[in-house]
Amino acid sequence: MIQKQGNIANRFARLRRAVPALNDNYVISRIASARKKKKDRTFGLEMNNIDDKSIDMRNLMKRDFQSLLENPGKYTKDAAQKEAIKRLRRTWS
């Protein structure tokens, strides 16, 4: 959480740049770094969810999160990128 290079926020940002198709996932598209000031020492993630909490929106969030967990191959064919998604997935579990 406090390492500049290996923290989850930086790993997540690199993965999103490497696998642009991840941005099609509703949950992924809402995640951002929680670091507000340059002097902050922690590097966490937060979910920017400004949408309403309708039943349809909650179902979309659940479906896309489940897709990310169960089918990382949906977003890329590259084996190294699939493994990176799986590693990130293990971080959340």
C-alpha positions in Angstrom: 0.0 0.0 0.0 2.8 2.5 0.6 5.3 1.3 -2.1 5.5 3.7 -5.0 6.1 1.1 -7.7 4.5 -2.1 -6.5 1.3 -0.8 -5.0 -2.1 -1.9 -6.2 -3.1 1.4 -7.7 0.0 1.5 -10.0 -0.3 -2.2 -10.9 -4.0 -1.6 -11.7 -3.2 1.5 -13.9 -0.5 -0.4 -15.8 -2.9 -3.3 -16.4 -5.6 -1.0 -17.7 -3.1 0.5 -20.2 -1.9 -2.9 -21.3 -5.4 -4.3 -21.7 -7.7 -1.5 -22.9 -10.7 -3.9 -23.2 -10.8 -4.0 -19.4 -12.3 -0.5 -19.6 -15.4 -2.1 -21.1 -16.1 -3.7 -17.7 -18.4 -1.5 -15.7 -16.6 -2.2 -12.4 -13.1 -1.6 -13.8 -14.2 1.6 -15.6 -15.2 3.0 -12.2 -12.0 2.3 -10.2 -9.5 5.1 -9.6 -6.6 5.8 -7.4 -7.6 7.0 -3.9 -4.5 9.1 -3.6 -5.6 12.7 -3.4 -2.4 14.6 -2.7 1.1 14.1 -3.9 2.3 13.9 -0.3 -0.1 11.0 0.5 1.8 7.9 1.4 -0.9 5.3 0.8 -1.9 4.1 -2.7 -5.3 2.6 -2.5 -8.2 2.2 -4.9 -11.7 3.7 -4.7 -14.8 3.1 -6.8 -16.2 6.3 -8.4 -19.8 5.4 -8.6 -21.9 8.4 -9.4 -24.6 6.4 -11.1 -27.9 5.6 -9.4 -28.2 2.3 -7.4 -31.1 0.9 -9.4 -31.6 -2.8 -9.6 -30.4 -2.8 -13.2 -27.2 -1.0 -12.2 -26.5 -3.3 -9.3 -27.0 -6.3 -11.6 -24.6 -4.9 -14.2 -22.0 -4.4 -11.5 -22.4 -7.9 -10.2 -22.4 -9.4 -13.7 -19.2 -7.5 -14.8 -17.4 -8.3 -11.5 -18.2 -11.9 -11.8 -17.1 -11.9 -15.5 -13.7 -10.4 -14.4 -13.3 -13.1 -11.7 -14.4 -16.1 -13.8 -13.4 -15.2 -17.3 -10.3 -13.0 -17.7 -9.8 -14.4 -21.2 -12.8 -12.3 -22.3 -10.7 -9.2 -22.2 -7.5 -10.5 -23.9 -6.0 -13.4 -25.8 -2.4 -12.7 -24.5 -1.4 -15.3 -21.9 0.8 -12.8 -19.9 -2.1 -10.3 -19.8 -4.5 -13.0 -18.6 -2.1 -13.9 -15.9 -1.8 -10.3 -14.9 -5.6 -10.1 -14.6 -5.6 -13.3 -12.5 -2.9 -11.8 -10.2 -5.0 -8.6 -9.7 -8.0 -10.8 -9.1 -6.2 -12.7 -6.3 -5.4 -9.3 -4.7 -9.1 -8.6 -4.4 -10.1 -12.0 -3.1 
